[in-house]
Amino acid sequence: MKIVPEGCDEFDVILLDAPGPRTPTLRIIREVTGWSIAEAREKIDNTPVLLLEATRKWRADQLKRRLADVGAKAEVRASE
């Protein structure tokens, strides 16, 4: 368990891995970031990659959960 600094209200979402069929992961990433297909595919191929920066905790957790549902691995970290 990681300690979150007191008063931290911004979080980053990092994509760690996207094994298996990548189409569902690609769709989620494009929906959340607005990246093109080529850009999203390049980011997936070069993990770890920052997907969202300085977002609310509930949004970061929701994205992490959605990615986990399609088999991708992501991490939520306190934004610096």
PyMOL commands that set and color helices and strands:
alter all, ss='L'
color gray80, all
select helices_A, chain A and resi 23-33+37-45+57-69
alter helices_A, ss='H'
color red, helices_A
select strands_A, chain A and resi 11-17+49-55+73-78
alter strands_A, ss='S'
color yellow, strands_A
deselect
rebuild
show_as cartoon
